[in-house]
Amino acid sequence: MKRLLFVTLIFFAATATYGQNKNARAVIEVDGVCGMCKERIEKAAIRTKGVKSAVWDIQTHDLSLIYDERKTNLKNIQQNIADVGHDTKAIKATDEAYNSVHQCCRYRDLAVQEEHKNGGN
């Protein structure tokens, strides 16, 4: 009886440990310049099935992610971000997607970049 209890306990402990390792953390660089970009990037990431948290920093361009590796991967997340017009290191947005963002969000335009550096939002 003790042996059966011991084996059952080991089984449940192993199952609990396996279930805890499903969430991955990652930081990826995403191009953008303002608060509207932040909202668009975070929304595209969080709408990806399996993404639990997405926070983009305007200054560093870093998108901090928590996601379930069993449901998605970084490539899928980056593709969804590119689909709304923002480049990542791995996937560049199409011209059509990029041109769909608001004029003040055109991060590839040097004049827009300078405007945001000088206090524009």
C-alpha positions as CSV (number, residue, x, y, z in Angstrom):
1,M,0.0,0.0,0.0
2,K,2.8,2.4,0.9
3,R,4.5,1.6,-2.4
4,L,1.3,2.4,-4.4
5,L,1.0,5.7,-2.5
6,F,4.7,6.5,-3.2
7,V,4.3,5.8,-6.9
8,T,1.2,7.9,-7.1
9,L,2.8,10.8,-5.3
10,I,5.8,10.7,-7.7
11,F,3.5,10.6,-10.7
12,F,1.6,13.7,-9.5
13,A,4.8,15.6,-8.7
14,A,6.2,14.9,-12.2
15,T,3.0,16.0,-13.8
16,A,2.9,19.2,-11.8
17,T,6.5,20.0,-12.6
18,Y,5.9,19.4,-16.4
19,G,2.9,21.7,-16.4
20,Q,4.7,24.6,-14.9
21,N,7.3,25.0,-17.7
22,K,4.8,26.0,-20.5
23,N,5.4,29.7,-20.3
24,A,8.4,31.2,-22.1
25,R,9.7,34.7,-21.8
26,A,11.4,36.6,-24.7
27,V,12.4,40.1,-25.7
28,I,12.3,41.1,-29.4
29,E,13.1,44.4,-31.1
30,V,10.1,46.0,-32.9
31,D,10.4,49.2,-34.9
32,G,8.0,52.0,-34.0
33,V,8.1,55.6,-32.7
34,C,5.0,56.6,-30.6
35,G,2.2,55.7,-28.3
36,M,-0.1,54.7,-31.2
37,C,2.7,52.3,-32.4
38,K,2.9,50.9,-28.8
39,E,-0.8,50.2,-28.8
40,R,-0.8,48.6,-32.2
41,I,2.3,46.4,-31.5
42,E,1.0,45.2,-28.1
43,K,-2.4,44.5,-29.5
44,A,-1.1,42.5,-32.4
45,A,1.1,40.4,-30.1
46,I,-1.6,39.8,-27.5
47,R,-4.1,38.7,-30.1
48,T,-1.7,35.9,-31.0
49,K,-3.1,32.7,-29.5
50,G,-0.9,31.8,-26.5
51,V,0.5,35.2,-25.8
52,K,-0.2,36.1,-22.2
53,S,1.7,39.4,-21.9
54,A,3.2,41.9,-24.3
55,V,4.7,45.2,-23.3
56,W,6.6,47.4,-25.8
57,D,9.0,50.1,-24.7
58,I,9.0,53.2,-26.9
59,Q,12.5,54.2,-26.0
60,T,14.3,50.9,-26.4
61,H,11.9,49.3,-29.0
62,D,12.0,46.1,-26.9
63,L,8.8,44.0,-26.8
64,S,8.8,41.9,-23.7
65,L,6.7,38.8,-24.1
66,I,5.3,35.9,-22.0
67,Y,3.8,33.2,-24.1
68,D,2.8,29.6,-24.1
69,E,5.3,27.6,-26.2
70,R,2.7,24.9,-26.8
71,K,0.4,27.3,-28.6
72,T,2.7,29.7,-30.5
73,N,6.3,30.6,-31.2
74,L,8.3,33.8,-31.8
75,K,7.9,33.5,-35.6
76,N,4.1,33.6,-35.4
77,I,4.2,36.5,-33.0
78,Q,6.6,38.5,-35.2
79,Q,4.5,37.7,-38.3
80,N,1.3,39.1,-36.6
81,I,3.3,42.3,-35.7
82,A,4.6,42.6,-39.3
83,D,1.0,42.2,-40.6
84,V,0.0,45.4,-38.7
85,G,2.9,47.3,-40.2
86,H,5.9,47.0,-37.8
87,D,9.3,45.5,-38.6
88,T,11.1,43.1,-36.4
89,K,14.6,41.8,-36.8
90,A,13.3,38.6,-38.3
91,I,10.3,39.7,-40.3
92,K,9.9,43.0,-42.2
93,A,6.4,44.4,-42.7
94,T,5.1,44.5,-46.3
95,D,5.0,47.9,-47.9
96,E,1.2,47.6,-47.9
97,A,1.1,46.9,-44.2
98,Y,3.6,49.6,-43.4
99,N,1.7,52.2,-45.5
100,S,-1.5,51.3,-43.6
101,V,-0.1,52.9,-40.3
102,H,-0.9,56.5,-39.4
103,Q,1.5,59.1,-40.9
104,C,3.1,59.9,-37.6
105,C,3.9,56.2,-37.1
106,R,6.0,55.9,-40.3
107,Y,9.2,54.8,-38.4
108,R,11.2,54.2,-41.6
109,D,10.9,58.0,-42.4
110,L,13.9,59.8,-40.9
111,A,11.9,63.0,-40.6
112,V,9.3,61.2,-38.5
113,Q,12.0,59.7,-36.3
114,E,13.5,63.1,-35.7
115,E,10.1,64.6,-34.9
116,H,9.5,62.0,-32.2
117,K,13.1,62.5,-30.8
118,N,12.3,66.3,-30.5
119,G,9.3,65.8,-28.3
120,G,6.6,64.7,-30.7
121,N,4.4,61.8,-29.7
